[in-house]
């Protein structure tokens, strides 16, 4: 994975952080979304330093998916987190559905990058010492 792809991932996660910096309500929910986005970028960075260039042909499309997912997450954080307290209470169910939609999108993104598979193999390697 090239440095250009990682740069795009870092830029995309910055959108999420910028959105979170303006949050007034639902801070805990929004913070979990930010943490998940950062987790994905951290794992991509680890993968980039440990993998060969064999799979680089599919990386640009995956990075576009990452950018779309993070933009959607940032938009949701803005919509949910910048509501007033009363509006947040009135839209609690709708907000929960929006947050869940982001979580599903991020879970799909994790699968897309095979982060889960990499983590399992990493932990297996740690446990077995091979």
C-alpha positions in Angstrom: 0.0 0.0 0.0 1.6 3.2 -1.1 2.1 6.4 0.8 -0.5 8.1 -1.4 -3.1 5.7 -0.2 -2.2 6.2 3.4 -2.2 10.0 2.9 -5.8 9.7 1.5 -6.7 7.7 4.6 -5.2 10.2 6.9 -7.0 13.1 5.2 -10.3 11.2 5.3 -10.0 10.6 9.1 -9.3 14.3 9.6 -12.8 15.1 8.3 -14.2 12.9 11.0 -12.0 14.6 13.7 -13.1 18.0 12.4 -16.8 17.0 12.6 -16.3 15.7 16.1 -14.6 18.9 17.3 -18.0 20.6 16.8 -20.1 18.1 18.7 -22.5 19.4 21.3 -24.7 16.4 22.1 -24.3 12.6 21.8 -20.6 13.0 22.5 -20.1 9.4 23.6 -21.8 7.9 20.5 -19.8 10.2 18.2 -16.6 9.5 20.0 -17.0 5.8 19.4 -17.4 6.5 15.7 -14.2 8.5 15.7 -12.4 5.7 17.5 -13.5 3.2 15.0 -12.3 5.4 12.1 -9.0 5.8 13.8 -8.7 2.1 14.4 -9.2 1.4 10.7 -6.5 3.9 9.7 -4.1 2.6 12.4 -4.6 -1.0 11.1 -4.1 0.2 7.5 -0.8 1.8 8.5 0.3 -1.5 10.1 -0.7 -3.5 7.1 1.1 -1.1 4.8 4.4 -1.6 6.7 4.1 -5.4 6.7 2.6 -6.4 3.3 4.1 -6.7 -0.1 3.0 -4.8 -3.2 1.0 -7.8 -4.6 -2.4 -6.5 -3.7 -1.9 -2.8 -4.6 -4.1 -3.1 -7.7 -7.3 -3.0 -5.6 -6.1 -0.3 -3.2 -7.4 2.8 -5.0 -11.0 1.5 -5.1 -10.7 0.5 -1.4 -9.4 4.0 -0.5 -12.3 5.6 -2.4 -14.6 3.4 -0.2 -12.8 4.5 2.9 -13.2 8.2 1.9 -16.9 7.7 1.2 -17.4 5.9 4.5 -15.5 8.5 6.5 -17.4 11.3 4.8 -20.7 9.6 5.6 -19.5 9.2 9.2 -18.4 12.9 9.5 -21.8 14.0 8.1 -23.6 11.8 10.6 -21.5 13.2 13.5 -22.4 16.7 12.4 -26.1 15.9 12.1 -26.3 14.1 15.4 -23.8 16.0 17.4 -24.7 19.5 16.6 -28.4 19.3 17.6 -29.6 21.2 20.6 -30.4 19.2 23.7 -34.1 19.2 23.1 -33.8 18.3 19.5 -31.4 15.5 20.4 -33.9 14.1 22.9 -36.8 14.3 20.4 -34.7 12.7 17.6 -33.1 10.0 19.8 -34.4 7.1 17.8 -33.5 8.6 14.5 -30.1 9.5 15.8 -29.5 6.0 17.0 -30.4 4.6 13.6 -28.0 7.1 11.9 -25.2 6.0 14.3 -26.0 2.3 13.7 -25.8 3.0 9.9 -22.3 4.4 10.4 -21.3 1.5 12.5 -22.5 -0.9 9.8 -20.6 1.1 7.1 -17.4 1.0 9.2 -17.8 -2.7 9.8 -18.1 -3.3 6.1 -15.0 -1.2 5.6 -13.1 -3.2 8.1 -14.0 -6.3 6.1 -13.1 -4.7 2.8 -9.5 -4.1 4.0 -9.4 -7.6 5.6 -8.3 -5.9 8.9 -10.1 -8.5 11.0 -8.3 -11.3 9.2 -5.0 -9.5 9.6 -5.6 -9.0 13.3 -6.5 -12.6 13.8 -3.4 -13.8 12.1 -1.3 -11.3 14.1 -2.7 -12.5 17.4 -2.3 -16.1 16.4 1.3 -15.3 15.6 1.8 -13.7 19.0 0.2 -16.6 20.8 2.1 -19.3 18.9 5.3 -17.4 18.6 5.6 -18.4 14.9 
